Amino acid sequence: MIASIQGKIIQKGVDYVVVNLNGLGIQVFTTKETCETTTIGDIKFFHSQLIVREDSLTLFGFESEIEREYFNLLLGVNGVGTRLALSIISTLSIDAVNRAVASEQFEVFSRVPGVGKKTAQKIAIHLQGKINVDADLIGVKSTYQDVDLEVLEALTTLGYSVVEAQSALQFIPKDSPKDIEERLRIALQYFS
């Protein structure tokens, strides 16, 4: 098993980078955020997971061990393959996954391209009990979380990606009113 890889980035695509390892170019599939923030010439370290199939050897790389752990957990869900698991990790933050599972808000997963309602439920059920979530979140469905989900949905409807919308949500001060319109207005200020 290849547990990690480090080397100079010599090429990059939408969902992969090529790492020069002593003259050998290794293609490493990674999150879109990692691809966007990586520039050719960077020396990068990845926690990796080698997936062996009958017709291919595919290496996936993650900037943190927790991303790799969640990737492997997602692969245990019936109907979730490597590309979909990587898409989930790329679209939703680890914190968003934890909140969705803890508060039983399965619909968060269906916002990921390629994940339907049934698969979203399978993912959430599979992850329950397998991930460590903040004890304060377990079983709590507060208005605050519902409001933020509505703001997230409004931002994605306006054309922002889920990652951009989550960043805007984190921009909202904790003591802000729980009014949807007000929270959306503050979130939109993040983009200006």
N, C-alpha and C positions, 0 to 999 in steps of 0.2 A: 504494500500500500504506500502511496505517496502522500505523506501527511502534510507536507508544506513544500513551497517552492519560492525561491527568491532569485531575482535576476533583473536585467535591464529590459525595459519595454521597447521592442523594436517595431511593433505594429499594433494597431488596435482597430476594432470594429464596433458595431452597435452593442454587442453582448459578449465580446471576447477581447482578450489582449494576447499578444505573442511575446513570451518571455524568452530572452536569450540566456541559455544555460550552458556556458562553456562552448559556445558555437552552435548549439542545438536550439532551434526555435520550437518552443512548446506552446501550443495553443491552449489558453486557459479561459474557459467560459466564466463570466462573472456578472455581477449586478450592473445595471445600466448606470447607476450613480458612480460606481467605481470606474467604469469606462469613460464617463464624462469628465471625471476629475483627474484622470491619469493622462499624462502627456508622454509622447515618445521620448525616450532617453531617461525617464524616471527609473530608479531602482526600487522595485516593489517586492514586498513579502506577502504571500498568500497562504492561509490555512487551506489545504486542498482536500478534495475528495475525488478519487478515481472511480469512475463508473465503467464496469466491464460488461459489454454486451457481446452477443454472438458475432456482430459485424463491426464493432468499434470499441475503442478505448477513448473515453472522454474525461478530461480533467476539468473540474470546477474549482474555482478559487474564491476565497472570501477574506475580507479584511479583518474579521474577528472570528474567534472560535464559536461564539454564540450563533452567528449566521450559519456557519457550517453545521452546527448541531440542529438548528431549526430546519435547514435544508434536508438533512437526513430524516428528521421526524416527518416532514411533509412527504418524503418518498414512501413512507409506510402507509399512506392513505391510498386506498383503492381508487384508481382513476387519475392519480397525480404522478406524472412522470417528471423527468429531470428538468425539462424546459418550463413546465408549469410551476414546479417548485421554485425554480430560479426567478420566474416572473413574480411569484408571490413575495419572495424576499426582496425583489427589486421595487415592488409597488408599495408594500406595507412595511412600516418600521417594525422592529421586534416589539417595541412598546405597544404599537397598535394591535399586533397579533395577540399579545398578552391581555390587553384590555378587552378585545373582542371575545376571547375565550372565557375570561373571568366573568364578564357581564352577560355572557350568552347572547351576544349580538352577532349571530352568524352571517348576517347580510353584509357585514364589512368585507368578508372574503369574496362575495359575489361582485364586488367592484373591480376585482382583478380581471383583466381580459382573459377569457377562456375558462373562467370559473362560474358555473351555474349555481342555482339554489341548492340542488342536491349535493353537489361536490362541496359547496361551502359548508353545509351541515356536516358532511363526513369529516371535513378538515377540523372543524371546531370540536366535534365529538372525539375524534382521534387524539387531539392535543390536550383535552381535559385530563388532568392528572399526570401528564407527562412533562409539563412545563412549570417552572416556578413563577408564580405571579404574586404580586403584592397582596398580602392577606386582606388589606382594606378594600381591594377591588372585588374579591370573590363574592358572587351573588348580589352585588350592588348594581342597581340600575337607577342611577340618580338622574334628575332632570338635567344636570350639567352635562352628563355624557350624552343624553338624548339630543340636547341642544347642539352639542359639538358635532354629532353625527349628521344632524340636519345642515349645519354650516358646511361640513365637509361635502355633503351631497350637493349643496348649492354651488360651491366653488368648482366642483368637478363638472357640473352642468354648464357653468360659465366657460368651460374649456381648459381649466387648470388641471394638471396631472394630480393623482392622489398624493404623490410625494410633495408637490408644491403646496397642495391644500393642507397637508399635515404640518408643513413648516409654518404656514400662515396661522394655523390653530395654536401652535406653540408660541407664536408672537403675541397672542391675546393674553393680557395680564390676568393672573388668577383671581383678582378681586373685581373683574369686569362683571357687569350685569349679565344675568342669564337670559336676557331677551335675544331672540334669534336675530332680529334685524340689527341690533346694536353690535352683537358679536360678529356678524357678517361684515358690517361696516369697518370694524377694527381689523378684521382679517384681510379685507381688501386693501387697507392702508399698507400692509406688508409688501404688496406688489408695486407700490408707487415710490 
